[in-house]
């Protein structure tokens, strides 16, 4: 397997992982897949990928530990985090732990490859034209707490002081993935 354009996909949704794999293989990448942190660690024992795509939510656990492991394995690796649970808090943590970019789902191979190509930050990135709304702040707080509780809805609801069903309705109204 060519190590030059070796990519690892850490995704627990097998259908999505298969789609990403085929798309990247058509673009000349050699692709490895892992469904969780344990599988990722096993792959890193024998391979040195230069690229990684990591889902933020891997079952009931966070993909941030995978980002940390990948960055520790190779600090120069280009790591893109994909998530249907985008929030400022998880974006900041992903970047702190070594991710190069953070993309909200739905994202495609073009978006991911564009993120790989942008190795550095963009000082000309446009600033938001308006302040953040209360709904957006609430959404970000919910997802920050979800990440803290490893995506346990009951515990998140308890910490936020709301009924579990209320939280489930809020999450259902604004599903990203």
C-alpha positions as CSV (number, residue, x, y, z in Angstrom):
1,X,0.0,0.0,0.0
2,X,1.4,3.4,-1.0
3,X,2.3,5.4,2.1
4,X,2.5,8.7,0.1
5,X,-1.3,9.3,0.0
6,X,-2.4,7.0,2.8
7,X,-5.7,8.0,4.4
8,X,-7.4,6.6,7.4
9,X,-11.1,7.0,7.9
10,X,-12.4,6.7,11.5
11,X,-16.2,6.3,11.1
12,X,-18.7,4.0,12.7
13,X,-21.3,4.3,10.0
14,X,-20.1,1.6,7.6
15,X,-22.2,2.8,4.7
16,X,-20.8,6.3,4.9
17,X,-17.3,5.0,5.5
18,X,-17.6,2.8,2.4
19,X,-18.8,5.8,0.3
20,X,-15.9,7.9,1.5
21,X,-13.4,5.1,0.9
22,X,-14.5,4.6,-2.7
23,X,-14.5,8.3,-3.5
24,X,-11.0,8.8,-2.1
25,X,-9.7,5.7,-3.8
26,X,-10.9,7.1,-7.1
27,X,-8.8,10.2,-6.3
28,X,-5.6,8.2,-5.9
29,X,-5.6,7.6,-2.1
30,X,-4.9,4.3,-0.4
31,X,-7.6,4.1,2.3
32,X,-7.7,2.3,5.6
33,X,-10.8,2.2,7.8
34,X,-11.4,2.0,11.6
35,X,-14.8,2.0,13.3
36,X,-13.5,3.0,16.7
37,X,-10.4,4.0,18.7
38,X,-9.2,0.4,19.3
39,X,-9.2,-0.4,15.6
40,X,-7.4,2.9,14.9
41,X,-4.6,2.1,17.4
42,X,-4.2,-1.3,15.8
43,X,-3.9,0.3,12.3
44,X,-1.3,2.8,13.5
45,X,1.0,0.0,14.7
46,X,1.6,-1.0,11.0
47,X,0.8,2.1,9.0
48,X,1.7,5.7,8.9
49,X,-1.1,7.7,7.2
50,X,-0.6,11.3,6.2
51,X,-4.3,12.0,6.2
52,X,-7.2,11.2,8.4
53,X,-11.0,11.8,8.5
54,X,-12.5,11.3,11.9
55,X,-16.2,11.3,12.8
56,X,-16.8,13.3,16.0
57,X,-19.4,10.8,17.4
58,X,-18.3,7.2,17.3
59,X,-21.2,5.3,18.7
60,X,-21.5,6.5,22.3
61,X,-17.9,7.8,22.4
62,X,-16.2,10.9,21.2
63,X,-13.9,10.9,18.2
64,X,-11.7,13.5,19.9
65,X,-9.6,10.7,21.5
66,X,-8.9,9.5,18.0
67,X,-7.8,13.0,17.0
68,X,-5.4,13.0,20.0
69,X,-4.0,9.6,19.1
70,X,-3.5,10.5,15.4
71,X,-1.8,13.7,16.3
72,X,0.5,12.0,18.8
73,X,1.4,9.4,16.2
74,X,2.3,12.1,13.6
75,X,2.0,15.8,14.4
76,X,2.2,16.6,10.7
77,X,-0.8,14.5,9.8
78,X,-3.7,16.4,8.2
79,X,-6.8,15.5,10.2
80,X,-10.3,16.6,9.3
81,X,-13.1,16.1,11.9
82,X,-16.6,15.5,10.4
83,X,-19.6,16.0,12.6
84,X,-23.4,16.2,12.6
85,X,-23.1,17.7,16.0
86,X,-21.2,20.9,15.2
87,X,-20.5,23.3,18.0
88,X,-17.9,25.9,18.8
89,X,-16.8,24.0,21.9
90,X,-16.1,20.8,20.0
91,X,-14.4,22.6,17.1
92,X,-12.0,24.3,19.5
93,X,-11.2,21.1,21.3
94,X,-10.6,19.3,18.0
95,X,-8.2,21.9,16.8
96,X,-6.4,22.0,20.2
97,X,-6.0,18.2,20.0
98,X,-4.4,18.3,16.6
99,X,-7.1,18.5,13.9
100,X,-6.4,20.6,10.9
101,X,-10.0,21.3,10.1
102,X,-13.5,20.7,11.4
103,X,-16.4,20.3,9.0
104,X,-20.1,19.9,9.6
105,X,-22.0,17.1,7.9
106,X,-23.1,16.8,5.2
107,X,-19.7,17.2,3.7
108,X,-18.4,15.4,0.7
109,X,-15.0,14.4,-0.6
110,X,-14.5,17.7,-2.3
111,X,-15.0,19.5,1.0
112,X,-12.6,17.2,2.8
113,X,-9.9,17.4,0.1
114,X,-10.2,21.2,0.1
115,X,-9.7,21.1,3.9
116,X,-6.5,18.9,3.4
117,X,-5.2,21.5,0.8
118,X,-5.6,24.3,3.3
119,X,-2.7,23.5,5.6
120,X,-2.7,26.9,7.4
121,X,-5.4,29.2,8.7
122,X,-7.0,31.9,6.5
123,X,-6.5,35.4,7.8
124,X,-9.0,36.6,5.2
125,X,-11.8,34.4,6.5
126,X,-15.0,36.4,6.5
127,X,-16.3,37.6,9.9
128,X,-19.9,36.8,10.9
129,X,-22.1,39.8,9.9
130,X,-24.3,39.5,12.9
131,X,-24.0,38.4,16.5
132,X,-24.9,34.9,17.6
133,X,-28.6,34.3,18.3
134,X,-29.9,32.8,21.6
135,X,-31.0,29.7,19.7
136,X,-27.5,29.2,18.4
137,X,-26.0,29.7,21.8
138,X,-28.4,27.2,23.3
139,X,-27.6,24.7,20.5
140,X,-23.9,25.1,21.1
141,X,-24.3,24.6,24.9
142,X,-26.4,21.5,24.3
143,X,-23.7,20.0,22.1
144,X,-20.9,21.0,24.4
145,X,-22.6,19.2,27.2
146,X,-23.3,16.2,25.0
147,X,-19.6,16.0,24.2
148,X,-18.8,16.2,27.9
149,X,-21.1,13.3,28.7
150,X,-20.0,11.2,25.8
151,X,-23.3,11.8,24.1
152,X,-25.4,10.4,26.9
153,X,-28.8,12.2,26.5
154,X,-30.1,11.5,30.0
155,X,-27.0,12.8,31.7
156,X,-26.9,15.8,29.3
157,X,-30.5,16.7,30.1
158,X,-29.8,16.4,33.8
159,X,-26.8,18.7,33.6
160,X,-28.8,21.2,31.6
161,X,-31.7,21.1,34.0
162,X,-34.3,20.0,31.4
163,X,-36.5,17.0,30.9
164,X,-35.0,14.3,28.7
165,X,-37.9,14.4,26.3
166,X,-37.5,18.2,25.9
167,X,-33.8,17.7,25.0
168,X,-34.7,14.8,22.6
169,X,-37.2,17.1,20.8
170,X,-34.6,19.9,20.5
171,X,-32.1,17.5,19.0
172,X,-34.7,16.1,16.7
173,X,-35.7,19.5,15.4
174,X,-32.2,20.4,14.3
175,X,-30.5,17.3,13.2
176,X,-27.5,18.0,11.0
177,X,-26.6,14.5,9.9
